[in-house]
Amino acid sequence: MSAKITRRRFIDVHVLQTVPPSNLNRDDAGSPKEAMYGGVRRPRASSQAWKRATRLAFSALGIGEDQLGTRTKQIADHLAEELAARTGLAPEQAARLAAALLAPLGITASKNKAEETAYLLFYGNRQIGQLVDLVADRADDLAALDDKKLLAELATAESKNALMTGHPIDVGLFGRMVANVPGIDVNAACQVAHALATHGAELEFDYYTAVDDRQGSDSKGAGMIGRIGFNSATFYRYGAVSLHQLDTNLGDPKAAVEAAGAFVSAFVRSMPTGYGNSFGHRTMPQLVAVAIREDQPVNLVTAFEKPVQAYNGTGYAEPSASALAAEQTTIATQWGAPALWTGVTHAFTGETTTKALDTAFGAALTFPTLLDNLAAELSR
């Protein structure tokens, strides 16, 4: 690969996934989130919920903690812990040094808790180590200074540079925005849409009871009762990665290709965990299609503006796949915007559906083969 990716590359990831009765992502009333689309109310799961699930899935791929990030209001505590572990400073002195190191950044403290920042800060675990590197060899001397001299001594420390180099893959992908410290912003290299049902669905409620195991035989009634909202749907999920932006964020084209592949794998295999123990809703997708484009990312949700109708006892997944294939083909022919490369994995066997998918995305591959082919194409 070249030293830097200069060609525009957008990676579109399209997923069809059927989920049984579940409450993946609840609203302020505790019911599954919904949205109106095409004049029909449909189940929805927010992009934030699926981004979080994707980030958690990175660890399952074997990606080390030093390659990942932390999102927290407690960066000062995190930094103090690492300082104490590396230098042997007492916790109180490590906390003073951590606060002084972060002071030049101008990060606003919480109004309620002075030891926390006013907002969640997303940074790399490796970047905390880079902050420690700035003072580790003189930690004892710095700790001996009074507060005023300590702040003056670290006023010119390269704290901002430590947070702007060596980004982990999740910060490189999802970015970072701090309104009052613009110098440490990272432009996100990926987009994730709200997952949306391809069809309309009704909100239902489960009225449940729990029995008190020590309740006497002459007692009546349950130990507790409750009600949980749920629905079930075939979701269309969409995510996109800007490979050239990811290369800019990570500073290494090979790392950018690997991070893009990790995103595709984690995004496809992830699932929000809302009420997971109550519904056991984890499923695998029925279709994953990937396209590489150089013009712009293209969300194919327009395939489902007209709600899909189940037919011939096939449910919603297969007609949703046919609609997705038709939309991909329309984008390529009607608008003159074909993808540079496509790949797909699915298990549909209907002749009409498979023919449409072959035309739109190519012959079906196994998911591992799809990932291998994607990496090879991105490495050209």
Long-range contacts (C-beta under 8 A, 24 or more apart in sequence): 1-253, 1-254, 1-257, 1-379, 2-253, 3-253, 4-247, 4-253, 5-243, 5-244, 5-247, 5-253, 5-256, 6-244, 7-244, 7-294, 8-242, 8-244, 8-294, 8-295, 9-242, 9-243, 9-244, 9-292, 9-293, 9-294, 9-378, 10-240, 10-241, 10-242, 10-243, 10-292, 10-293, 10-294, 10-295, 10-296, 10-297, 11-240, 11-241, 11-243, 11-260, 11-264, 11-290, 11-291, 11-292, 11-374, 11-378, 12-238, 12-239, 12-240, 12-290, 12-291, 12-292, 12-293, 12-297, 12-298, 12-299, 12-300, 12-339, 13-237, 13-238, 13-239, 13-240, 13-241, 13-263, 13-264, 13-267, 13-268, 13-288, 13-289, 13-290, 14-236, 14-237, 14-238, 14-287, 14-288, 14-289, 14-290, 14-291, 14-300, 14-324, 15-235, 15-236, 15-237, 15-238, 15-267, 15-268, 15-285, 15-287, 15-288, 15-289, 16-198, 16-234, 16-235, 16-236, 16-237, 16-285, 16-286, 16-287, 16-317, 16-320, 16-321, 16-324, 17-234, 17-235, 17-237, 17-283, 17-284, 17-285, 17-286, 18-232, 18-233, 18-234, 18-235, 18-283, 18-286, 18-315, 18-316, 18-317, 19-232, 19-233, 19-234, 19-235, 19-281, 19-283, 20-232, 20-279, 20-281, 20-283, 21-204, 21-206, 21-230, 21-231, 21-232, 21-279, 21-281, 22-230, 22-231, 22-232, 22-274, 22-275, 22-279, 22-281, 23-228, 23-229, 23-230, 23-231, 23-274, 23-275, 23-278, 23-279, 24-49, 24-271, 24-272, 24-274, 24-275, 24-281, 25-49, 25-272, 25-274, 26-229, 26-274, 26-275, 29-229, 30-228, 30-229, 31-203, 31-229, 32-203, 32-229, 32-230, 32-231, 34-203, 34-231, 35-194, 35-196, 37-196, 37-301, 37-304, 37-305, 38-304, 38-305, 38-306, 38-307, 40-199, 40-200, 40-307, 41-200, 41-201, 42-196, 42-197, 42-198, 42-199, 42-200, 42-201, 42-233, 42-307, 43-196, 43-197, 43-201, 43-231, 43-232, 43-233, 43-235, 44-194, 44-195, 44-196, 44-197, 45-194, 45-195, 45-235, 45-272, 46-194, 47-192, 47-193, 47-194, 47-195, 49-272, 49-274, 50-192, 50-195, 50-237, 50-239, 50-267, 50-270, 50-272, 51-174, 51-192, 52-272, 53-270, 53-271, 53-272, 53-273, 54-192, 54-239, 54-263, 54-266, 54-267, 54-270, 55-170, 55-174, 55-266, 56-270, 57-265, 57-266, 57-267, 57-269, 57-270, 58-169, 58-170, 58-262, 58-266, 60-266, 60-269, 61-262, 61-265, 61-266, 63-169, 63-262, 65-125, 66-125, 66-126, 66-129, 66-168, 67-126, 67-168, 67-169, 68-124, 68-125, 68-168, 68-169, 68-170, 69-122, 69-123, 69-124, 69-125, 69-167, 69-168, 69-170, 69-171, 70-122, 70-123, 70-124, 70-125, 70-128, 71-120, 71-121, 71-122, 72-120, 72-121, 73-110, 73-113, 73-116, 73-117, 73-118, 73-119, 73-120, 73-121, 74-115, 74-116, 74-117, 75-102, 75-107, 75-117, 75-121, 75-123, 75-128, 76-102, 76-115, 76-116, 76-117, 77-115, 78-128, 79-128, 79-131, 79-132, 82-128, 82-129, 82-131, 82-132, 83-132, 83-135, 83-136, 83-139, 86-132, 86-136, 86-139, 87-132, 87-136, 87-139, 87-140, 89-139, 89-140, 89-143, 93-143, 96-143, 96-147, 96-150, 97-135, 97-139, 97-142, 97-143, 97-150, 100-142, 100-147, 100-150, 100-151, 100-153, 100-154, 101-131, 101-134, 101-135, 101-154, 101-157, 101-159, 102-159, 103-151, 103-154, 103-155, 104-154, 104-155, 104-156, 104-157, 104-159, 104-160, 105-159, 105-160, 105-163, 105-181, 105-184, 106-180, 106-181, 107-178, 107-180, 107-181, 108-180, 119-178, 119-179, 121-176, 121-178, 122-170, 122-171, 122-174, 122-175, 122-176, 123-163, 123-171, 123-176, 124-166, 124-167, 124-168, 124-171, 125-168, 126-166, 126-168, 127-162, 127-163, 127-165, 127-166, 127-167, 127-168, 130-162, 130-163, 130-165, 130-166, 131-159, 131-162, 131-163, 133-162, 134-158, 134-159, 134-162, 160-184, 165-251, 167-249, 167-250, 167-251, 169-250, 169-255, 169-258, 169-259, 169-262, 169-263, 171-249, 172-246, 172-249, 172-250, 172-256, 172-259, 173-241, 173-246, 173-249, 173-259, 173-263, 175-249, 186-249, 187-245, 187-248, 187-249, 188-245, 189-241, 189-242, 189-243, 189-245, 189-246, 189-248, 189-249, 190-239, 190-240, 190-241, 190-242, 190-246, 190-263, 191-239, 191-240, 191-297, 192-238, 192-239, 192-267, 193-237, 193-238, 193-239, 193-299, 193-301, 195-235, 195-236, 195-237, 196-235, 196-236, 196-301, 196-304, 197-233, 197-234, 197-235, 197-236, 198-233, 198-234, 198-235, 198-236, 198-303, 198-304, 198-307, 198-308, 198-316, 198-320, 198-323, 199-233, 199-234, 199-304, 199-307, 199-308, 199-309, 199-310, 199-316, 199-320, 200-307, 201-231, 201-232, 201-233, 202-231, 203-229, 203-230, 203-231, 204-229, 204-230, 204-231, 205-229, 205-230, 206-230, 228-275, 228-278, 230-275, 230-279, 233-316, 234-286, 234-308, 234-315, 234-316, 234-317, 234-320, 236-300, 236-301, 236-303, 236-304, 236-320, 236-324, 237-267, 237-285, 238-299, 238-300, 238-301, 239-263, 239-267, 240-297, 240-299, 242-297, 243-378, 254-379, 257-375, 257-378, 257-379, 258-375, 260-374, 260-378, 261-371, 261-374, 261-375, 261-378, 264-290, 264-371, 264-374, 265-371, 268-367, 286-317, 286-321, 286-346, 286-347, 286-348, 287-317, 287-321, 287-324, 287-344, 287-345, 287-346, 287-348, 287-357, 288-344, 288-345, 288-346, 288-367, 288-370, 289-324, 289-328, 289-342, 289-343, 289-344, 289-346, 289-357, 289-360, 289-361, 290-342, 290-343, 290-344, 290-370, 290-374, 291-328, 291-339, 291-340, 291-341, 291-342, 291-361, 292-339, 292-340, 292-341, 292-342, 292-374, 292-377, 292-378, 293-337, 293-339, 293-340, 294-340, 295-337, 298-331, 298-337, 300-324, 300-327, 300-328, 300-331, 302-327, 303-327, 314-350, 317-348, 318-348, 318-350, 318-353, 321-346, 321-348, 321-353, 321-356, 321-357, 322-352, 322-353, 322-356, 324-360, 325-353, 325-356, 325-357, 325-359, 325-360, 325-361, 326-356, 326-360, 328-360, 328-361, 329-356, 329-359, 329-360, 332-360, 341-377, 343-370, 343-373, 343-374, 344-370, 345-369, 345-370
